[in-house]
Amino acid sequence: MRSSPVWIPTLVLCVLSATGELPVTPPVPLDAPGPVLPTEVPPPEVPATVLLRLTIDRAGEVSQVEVRQSAGVAFDRAALGAALRWRFQPARRGEEAIDVRVDVPVTFEPPVHGHHIEPVAPQPPSFSTTVRGASQAPPPVAVGDFHIPVGQLADVPRRSASDLMLLAPGVMLANHGGEGHAESIYIRGFDAGEGKDVELRLNGVPLNEVSHAHGHGYADTYFIIPELVESLRVTEGPYDPSQGDFGVAGTVEYQLGLARRGLTASLSTGSYAARRLSLLWGPPEASEATFVGLLLRQGHGFGPNRSYANAGIMAQVELRVGDESRLRLFGTSYGLRFASPGVVRETDVVDSRMPCAPDSDSQFFCSYDPNQGGAGQRHILSAELQSRLKRGGRFVQQGYVILRQTRIRDNFTGFLLDTTSPDGERQSGDNTEGYYRGSTMGLRGRYTPGLTLLGQPQPLELGYVARYDDVRTRSRRLRVSGGVPYATVFDNQVRTTNLGAYASLRVAPLSWLTLRGGVRLDTFLFGVDDHNRPTEDRDGPRLPDESLEAYGFFASPRASAEIRLTPRLTWLTSAGLGARSSDAAALSDAELAPYARVASGETGLGWRLDGPLALEARGAFFATRVSQDFVFDETVGRNQPVGASQRLGAFVSARGTLQDRVDIQASLAWARATLPVPGASAWKLWDGTVMPYIPELLGRVDASLRGTTRVAGQQVDWNVALGHSAIGPRPLPLDRYSAPIFLFDVGTGARWKAVEVGLSVENLLDTRWRESEFNYVSNFRGPDAPPSLMATRHFTAGAPRTFMGTLTLHLDLQEDSP
């Protein structure tokens, strides 16, 4: 009988421990069975060591394993198979459970010659710890796949959770609709509108709204409470098989959690009667995944017709279901009302013709139409069950229900499109009302069997999505006086079913090479009841209603190759196909529903250094081609199709942290978006007409510095933070360009025991900047004014310098890291 080899693991724990911080308690093994070699594998003649890198999550489970040093395929597989079955009491900083990354050398000792050793039950290993590193996110599928912990950068002033997207390179946000209107997202050379080219999720729940009256894919993230955002995953490009509909330019997922336990009450007040109240509660005995948050906001805004008021609550609880499963229940309810200034003509501002005081500031921030603005409600319920299976497998199942309603009123052209009623009465204005009411039900899940392939654990992932939307979407023209509707643009009842599935595989045929590949399949079934058909046609009277059905299907393969050039430097190349579903309002009966197809490729380098000074840097080039793109059309107040488009771009990004005291992130991105010349080669990505509104250069810096001092013998924690955005000139229609924008935001705070005070200043230099800028024909002088067919610039003013002071009380709060 052959003897079983002896295995000797030593754990090296990677968690920062700086002077003045709470001590880190390492993970304690609860169940750590030893590796078992197959009977056909001979024991080693000399000690064989496999170096594993484990990620141990806050539940004490091994969520990821990779081989850092190989001892041969058989020994690697035995060590990997054992590691996936290990369980721990999680690591903690103070009383807070934390994710950690650990290095585990597993040594197989040869049997003692001449002695017969009976197999014995494996014993839990003894662990020694060296404090030196930080937790690790799952490996990226592309250089542009960012797992971004908010962390210390939460100190940087931000108006809402939407602004957290600026932590990803090449992202710019603009808003022409007021405080509460969804942001227009510019990412990776795309004018993604309010969500048409970016898939947005919250804890796995999709936020994009199909066939929305304001634009297909409309997604509002303003309801998310910023203090509850633990991290973001921003995947720029369609490279992950789990990415679905609207993931043309990429996917943004908000991941929630509350690290600070106890009750936190925060009251803020500032410029233009801005008031903000937040209440956060995290039971000290529960994990970060259990919390309740309440947020109330209101203010007058920094000019006419900019008032807003909104309220929201978010709650989540994580429950243990047996020893191997966790159940997360999440809910949010939100309501808002906001006024919008709309756009103004530059010539009217320069000539002081706006209906405000004649000074330059009053003219710059003035507004024409007081009827613009909106209101909305959103309610979400979600249940997610995560189960750990035998042999290290995992199964995640989620179900959700969404109810929402929005009403948005815009006027981009004044009286340009005004019509005359049959009785000859002149109507008043081009105000457009977009109304949307809908419900969504959905399921999603993923399964990772406990397999090992070519030395890699859990190489296979299978997933599915099922989503059903039933919505009423309508657009009408309103009179300036009283807001009475006088014309219907469209009025549809839409039912959409999306069924999708994906499979992804990861293999490492060589120690320095990792290959990933997968495919996603999506089907769409559309049902539309059109309630705005004419009551008479050439064959005689008819009903104003008509129904149609359509079907669509597409497959999206994705693949990547990662080459480890050095232990810290990797070269990653990715390619993939993605798609955007059709707006149901544009379909015809029995149509094989068209969809926009995107093909994208990217290659670049990533470098990482762990330790007390942690650094990560990335840079890549990318190219993208879209079969059907959209550009904003002021006459309908939404994006309209313009045909194929293409992009060529690059970015660099870096983030450095030092012992939870310093956190700095900087990025610079360049992208050129063009409409290709008809008939030209698809490889000529540079040629063509430049697409409007998309800036070529974007830069961003976020920095936070924290420290501790003593005042009158008492310890006071303090922080100083800076945010800087640099936006290059944006091309406008008719070969015009906007001016570049440079903005600086600063914030500072101090905490003594349970009391914290803070001050933030946005637009520190009080720059007069234009958040949105257009170039087209309009008539804001009135229905009787002689129309001009000459295009001129229109803009929405950006916020001037604003101050916000905050008082925060930390009640029943267990001590945690500063």
N, C-alpha and C positions, 0 to 999 in steps of 0.2 A: 504493500500500500504506500503510495507516494505521500510524502508529508506536505501539509499545507504551508505556504509561505507565511511568514510573519510580516505584518504591515505596521509601519510606525508613522503616523501623521503629526505634523506640527503646524499649528494655525498661526498665521501672521495677520493680525487684524488691522485693517486700514481705516482708521477713524481719527480725525484731528483732535488734539487735546492741547489747547493753548492756555497760557497762564491767565488765571482769572475766570476760566470757564468751568462749568460743571464737569465732574469726572465722567469718563466714559466707562460703562460697564460692558465688558465683552460678551458675546453670545455664549451660552452654556449649552453643551450638547445634551440632548434628552434621549435621542435614539440615533446611534451612529454605527450601524453594522459594517463590518469590514468587507473589503472586496473579495470576490471569489473568482479564481481562475478556472476556466474550463478544464475538464479532465485531460483533454488532449494537449494542453499547453504545459510544457515542462517547467518546473520552478527555476528561478534564476540561479545562475552559478555565482554571480556577484550581486551585491545590492543594486536594485533597479528602482529609480525614483521618478515618479510622475508628479509634476508640479501643476496643480489645479488652481484655477481662480474661480471662486464661488461668489455669487451675490446672494446674501441672506436678507430676506425682506423683513418687514416689521412684524410679521406673524411667525417668524422663526423658520420659514420654509426656504429651501434652496430654489431660487427662481431661475438661476442661470449658472451654467458651468462651462468653462472652456479650458483646454489643455494649453498651458504656457510652456511646458517642457515635456517632451515625449520620452518614454522608455520603451517604445514599441507598441504596435497596434493592440496586441492582446492585453498588455498591462494597462494601456490607456483606457481601453473599453471596460476592464474590470474596475478601475478607479472611478471612472465616470458613472458606471452603473451603481456603485455604492454611494457616491456623493448625492445622487438624485434621491436617495432614500433617507438621507440624514435629516434630522429635525433638531431645532435648537430653541432654547429660550432666547428671545431676540435681544440684540444689543440695545443699550439704553444710554442716553445722555441725560443725567438726572433721572427723572421719572418718565421721560419721553422715549418710546421705542423708535429706533432709527434703522434705516437700511444701511448695510455695510457690505464692503467687498473684502474678501479674504483670500489669501494665498495659502494653499494647503499642499505641502510636499507629502506624498504618499509613497513610502519606501517598502518594497518587497524584499525581504531578507531571504537568502538561500537557506535550505534546511541544514541542520547540523549533521555532518557526515558521520555515518556509523551509528546514529541514534534514530530510533523510531519515534516520531512525534505524532500523537493522535490529534486529529482535528478537535478544536475546542470552539465553544461559542464565542463569537466576536465580542470584545469588550469596548465600551466607549473610550475614545482616545483621550489622552491628556493634552491640554491646550496651554500653550504659552502665548502671550500677546505682546506685540510691539506696536505702539500707537504711531501712525504715520500717514494716513491717506484719507480717502472719502468714498462715498457710495458711487456706484456706477449704473448708468442707464443701459438698457438693452442696446446691442450694437446697431448702428445706423444702416439703413438700406442704401443710402447715397450720401455723398458729402453734404448735400443740402437737406439732410434729415436731422433735425435738431431736437433733442430732449432738453428743454430749458427750465431748470429750477428757478423760480422767481427769487427765492432766498432774500439776500440782503438788498437786491435791487428794487424791492418793494418800497424802499425809502425814497426813490425818485418820484417826483410829483407826476400824477397821472389823473386824468379826468374820469376814466372809467376802465373796466377790464379790457375794453377794446384796445386801449393803448398798450397793453402788454404784448400785442403782436409786433410792436416795434422792436422787441428784443431779438427778432429774427432778421437776418440781413436782407436788404432789398425790399423792405416793406415800408409803404407810406400810406397814411390814412387822410382822408378829406371828408368834409361833411357840408353839404349845401342845404340840409333840411332842418337844422336845429338840434338842441340838446335832447336827444332821445331817438332821433332818426338814425337808422343803421349807417355805419361808416362806409364810404366808398374805399375799397381796398385796392392798392396798387402793389403788386408783388411779382417779382421775377419777369418784369417787362410786360405784365398784363394789367389792363384796366379791368379789374375783376368786378366792377360795379359794387353792389351791396351783397355779393355772394355768388354771382353767376359762374365764376371760374375758380372759386375756392370752396372746398368742402369744409364746413365748420361743425364741430361736435362739442358736446359738454358731457364728460364722463361717459362717452360712447353714444349719447343721444344725439341724433342729427338735428341741426338747426336750420338748414336751408329749406325754404318753403317753395313748393312746386307751383308754377304758373301764377305767381304772385302778381297782383295788379301793378305794383311798382317795379316789377322786373322778376323774371324767372330766377329762382334761387335766392331771393331776398333773405338775408339772415341778420337778425339784430342780436348783438351780444351785450347791449347796454344793460340788460337785466342782471348780468352776472355780478355778484358782489366781489370786488377786487381782493379784499382781504382773505377770501376763501379760495383763491386760486393758488394752488401749491406749485404747479408747473404747467408748461405747455409743451406739446409735441407739434412742431411745425415741419412738415415734409414738403419741401419745395420740389414740385415735379411729380409725375405719376409713376412712382417707382416701387411702391409697396402694394402687393396684391390685395391688401385689406382696404385700400382706398377705393371709394365708390363714386357715385354720381356727383357732378360738379367739381371733382378733383382734377381740373384741367391745369391750373397753375400750381396746385398743391392742396394740402389738407392742414387745417389747424384744429387741434383738440385741446380744450381746457380740461385740466385734471384738478379736482378739488381736494382740499384737506385743510385742517386747522391745527398747526403745530402748537400754538399757545393755548394752554388749557385754562379752565375757569371762565369767569365772566369778564368781558371787556366792553366797556361803554365809551363811545367816542362821539364828541360833539364838535362840529366845525362851523365856522362862520367866516364870511369874507366879502370881497368886492361884489357890488351889484346885488346886494341882499341875498347872496348865496348862503344856504344853510344845509347842513348834512348831519344826520344822526345815524350811527350804526351801533348795533348790539350784537355781540358774538359770544356764543357759549359753547365750550367744549368740556364735557364731563371729565374730571381729572382721571377717573378710573378707566376711561375708554380710550380707544386709539384715535389717531388723527382723522380717521375716516368718519368719526361721529361728531356732529356739530349742528348748531342752529345759528342762523344769521339773519338779521333784520336790517334793512337799509331804507332810509327816507331822505329824499333830496328835493329841494325846490329853490327857485331864485328868479330874479327879474331878467337876467341876461344882460349883456354889455351894450345893448342898444335897443331900438324899437322892435317890437314883435319877436322877442327872444326869451320870453318867460317859459318856465318848465316846472313840472312837479311829477314825481314818481315815487313809488313805494314797492318794495319787494321783500320776500322772505325765501330763504333756502334752508333746507334741513336734510340731514342724512344720518342714518344709523347703520352701524356694522354689527352683525350678530353672528355668533358661532352656531353652526348647525352640525352638531357632532364634532368629531376630532379632525375631519378632513375637509370641511366646507365652511365658507363664509357667505353670509347674505347681506347685501347692501341695499337699503331702501332709501330712495332719494325723492324729494319733492320740492317744487318751487312754484310760487305764485307771484305775479307781477302786474302792475298797472301803471300807465303813464299818460301824460298829456303835455304837449309842447307846442309852442308857436315857432314859426319859421320866418326869417326875413326874406327868403328867396334871393334872387340875383338882382343886381342893379347895373345899369349901363355906365360904363366908364365916362362917356362924354357928359352925362347928366351930373356926375359927381364933380368932374373938372369944372363944369360951367355953373356949379351951384344951383342946379334946377331940382334937386331932390326936396321933398316936402318936410324938411327939417331946418334947423338953424343954419345960417350961411357959413359958419366956420368949418374948416377943413375936416376936423374930427367928426362933427355931427353929420356932415355930408357923407363921409366915408362909411359910417356905420348905419346909415339911414336905410329905409325900406319903402317899397311902393305899396304892396298889397297886404293889408292886415288880416286877410282871410286865410293865409297860408299857415300850415302847421299840421298837427296830427294827434292821434291818440291810439292806444292799443292795450291789449291784455294778453298775457301768456301764462299757461299753467302746464306743468310737467309732472308726471309720476313715473318712476322707474324702479325696477327691481332687478338686481344682478346677483346671480349665484355663482361663486367660484369654488370649484371642487378639485381637490388633489386626488389623483387616481394612483393605483398601484404602479410600481416601477417608474415613478416620477412623472406620470402623465398629468395633464390638466384639462379641465373642461369648464368653460365659462358660458353662461346662458343669461341673456338679458331681455326683458320685456319693458315696453314704455308706451305711454299715452301722452299726447300733446294736444292742448286746446289753445287756439290763439285767434285774435281779431285785431285788425289794424285799419286805420282810416288816415290817409295822407293827402294833403292838399298842396299843390304846387302851381306856380304861374311863371313860366320861363320866357314867354313871348309877349306878355302884356295884352294887347288887343289885336295882334297881327292876324289871328285866325278867327276873329269874331265873325259871327254869322247873323243874318237877318231872319227873324221869325216870319211865318206866313202872313201875319197881320201887319207886317211892316215895322214893328217895334224893334228898335236896335237893342241887341243884347249887350251884355257888359263883361268883357274880358275872356281870357283864355285859361282861367283857373281850372285845373284838372284835379278831380277827386278819385283816388284809387282806394277801393274798399276790398277787404279780404277777410274772410271768416272760414276757419277750417278746423278739422280734427285729423289727427294722425295716430295710427296704432302700428307698432312694429315689434319685431323680434330680431335678435342678432345673437350669434354665438361663435365660439371657436373651440377647437379640440386639438390638443397636442398629445399624441400618444407617447408613452415612455419608451422611445426607441433610441438606438444608438447606431449611427451610420458613419463609417470611415473616421471613427474616433470622435464624432460630434454627437452630444446628447440632444434629444428632442429636435431632430432636423426637420420634421414634418409638421406643418400646421394646416388644419382644415377649418374653414369658416363659412358662414352663411348670413344673409340678411333677408328680411321680409318686411316690407313697409307698405301700408295702405293709407292714402290721403283722400279725404272727401272735403272739397273746398268750394266756396262761392267767391269768384273773383270778378270785379266790375270796375270800369272806368267811365266817369261822366264829366261833362263840362258844367261849371257852376257860374252863376252870375256874381259879379263883384258885390252887388248890393243884395245882402241877405243870404248869399250862398245858395240860392235856389238852383237845382239842376235844370238845364235846358237842352242837353243832348247826351245821348249814350254812345260811348265809343265802343265798348264791348261789355257783355254781361254773360258769364259762363258759370255753369256748375260742372266741376271737374272731379273725376274719380280716377286715381292713378294707383296701380299696383306695381311695385318693384320687387322682384325676386332675384336674388343673386347668390353666388357661391364662389369661393376661391380656394386655391391650394398653393402652398409655398413650400419649397424644399431648400435646405441649407446643407452643404457638404464641404468638407475640407480635405481634398485629395492629397494635399501637401501641407506641411506644417506652416508654410508661409502663404498659402493660397486658400481663400474661402470663396465658394461660389454660391449664389442665391438665385433662385428662379421661381416663377409661379405664374399662374394665369387666373383671371377673374372673368366670370360669365354673368351678365346681367340681362334680364328681360323686363320689359315695361308693357303694361296693358293700360290704354287710355280710354276713358269714356267721358264724353263732353256733351252737355246739354246747352246749346246756344240759345239764349233768351232775347237776342237782339237782331233777329232776322226781319226783313221788310214784311209788311202786312199785305203787300201786293207785288206780283211780278208780271211778266208779259203774258202769262197764261191765266191771270186773274187773281182774285183774293187768295191769301194763304195765311196760315198761322205764323205768329212771330217766333215760334220755337222750332228747333231742329236738333236731332241727336246724331252723334257719330261715334265710331269706335276705331281705334288704331292700335297697332302692335309694333314693338321694336325689340331688337336683340343685338347685343354686341359682346365680343370677347376681347380681353385686354391682357396680353402677356407682358410680364416685367422680369428683368434679370439684372444681376450685378456681379462684379468680380472684385474682390478685395485682395490686394497683395501687400503683405507686411514687409516693408523694405528694411526697417529696423524695429526693435521692440517698441519704439515710440512713434514711428512714422509709417503711415499706410497710404497706399494709392488705391482709390476706389473709383470704378467706372460703372455707370448705371444707364440703363435704357428701358423705355416702357411706352406702352400705348394707354391712353385714357379716353374718356368720353364724357360728354354733357348731354343729358336727355333733352328732348324737345319740349318747348312750351306748348301745352295742349291747345292753346288758343290758335296756334298756327297750323293745326292738323286738319286733314280732310278725311271723309269716311272711308273705312277699309284700307287706309294707307299703311304701308310698311314704314313705320315712323322713322323719319330721318333723325340723325343725331350728329353732333359735332365731334369729330375725331381728332385727338391730339397725339402726336409722336414727339418724344423728347429724349435727349441723350445728355449725359453729364460725365465729366471726368475731372478729378482733382485729388488733392492731398489733404491728409489730416494728421496733426501732431499733438501729442498729449504728454504732459508731465504731471505726475502725482507727487504729493508730499505736502509739507507745510505751506510751500508756495506751489499752488496748483495752476497750471496753464494749459489751455487748449486753443489751437489755431487751425483754421480750415481755409481752403481756397479752391475754387473750381471754375471751369468754363462749361457753358451749356448752350444747347441749341434746341429750339422747339418749333413745330409747325402745326397749325390748327386748320382744319378743313372749313370751318364756319365760325367767324368771329362776329363781334358786335361792337358798335360805337354809339355813343350817346346821341340821341336825336331830340333836340329841344322842342320840336313841334308836337311830340307825343309824350315828352317828359320821361322817357325810358330808353334803354339801349335797343338798337335795331340792327339786323344782320347786314354785313358788308362783304361777305365772302371770306376767302382764305387769308391767313396771316402767318407771320413767321417772326422768330426772335433769335437773337444772338446776344450772349451776355456772359458776365463773370462776376464773382464776388470773393471777398476775403472777410474773415471774421475771427475774432480772438476774444477770449475771456480769461481773466486771471483773478484768483482769490488768494488771500493770505490770512490764514488762521481766523476766519470769521470776523476779520477786522476790516479788510479791504476787498472790494469786489468791483472789478472794472470790465466792461464789455464794449467793444468797438467793432464796427462793420462798415464796409464800403462796397457798393454794388453798382454795376454798369449794365445796361440792357438797351438794345435797339430793337424796336418793334416796327415792322413794315408790312404793307400790303403788297404781295408779290406782283410782278409784271405778268399779265395774262400770257400763258404759253411758255413762260420762262422755266428753266430747270429748277427742280425742288432743292438742288444743292446751293443755289445762289441765295443764301440767306441774308446777304447784305443789301441786295438790290430791291428797289420798290419804293413806294410812297410811305413816308413816315406816318405812323398812326398817331392821331392827336391825343393829348391829355396825359401821356405816359412819360414821366421824367426819365432821362437817360442815366443820371447820376443820383445816388442816394447815399447819404452817410449818417451814421448814428453812433452816439457815445452815451453810455449809462455808467455812472460811477457812484459808489457809496463808501464812505469811511466811517467806521464806528470806533469808539474808544470809551475809556472810563477815567474819571477824575474824581477828586475829593473836594467838596465844598463844605466849609465849617465842620470838618470831620465826618461828613456823610458822603457815601459813594453815590455818584451821579453818572449814569450812562448817557452818552451823547452820540449823535450821528449827523453827518453832513452829506448831501447827495446832489448830483448834477445830472441833468439830461440835456443833450444837444442834438438837434436834427439839422441836417444840411440837405436841401432839396435843389437839384439843378433845374435849369429852365425846362419848362414843359412845352412841347409843341402844341400849337393850336391850329384849327382849320385855317386855310388860306395862307399858309406859310408864315404864321405869326408865332411868337414864343413868349412865354410868361417870364417874369423876373425870378432869379434864384431866391431861395428863402433860407434864412439862418435863424434858428430859434434856440433860446437857452432857458431852462427851467432849473430852479434850485430849491432845496428843502433842507431844513434842519430841525432837530428835536432833542429833547433832554428828558430823562426819566429819573425820578427819585422815588424809591420804594414803589408804591402802587400808582403814583401820579406821573403822567407824561404830558408834555406840552410840545407843540410843533408849529412851524411856520413854513409855508410853501409859497413860492413866487413863480408863476408861469409867465413866459415871454418877458424875461427879466429886463431886456433892453427896450421894451415897449415898441417893438417893430410893427409898422403898418404893413401887414402881409395879407395875401389873398388866398384863402383856404381852397376855394374852387375858382377856376377861371375858364371862360368859354369865349367863342368868337362866332357870332351869327347875327341874323337880322331880327329886329324886334320893334315893337311900337308900344311904349309905356305912356304916351302922352294922352291917349284917349281915343275912342272910336271915331271921332270926327277929325282927328289930326291927319294930315297928308302922310301916307306911308312912305318910308324910305327903304329901298332895296339894298342899301349899303350895310354890310356886316360891320359890327363894332364889338369891342370887348365887353363882356359881362363878368361880374365876379361876385362872390360871397366873401365878406370881410372875415378875416381871422380874428381871434380874441386878442385884445390889448393886454397890457400887463395886469395881472390879477393876483390878489393876495388871499390867502386862506390860513386862518389860525385854527388850531385843533387842541382840545383838551381831552385826554384819554385817562380813564380809570381802569386799572387791572384789579378786579375783585376776585377773591377766593382763588387766586392764581398760584399754582405751584411754581416753584422756581424753575426757570429754564435758561437756556443760553441767551445772551443779550441779543 
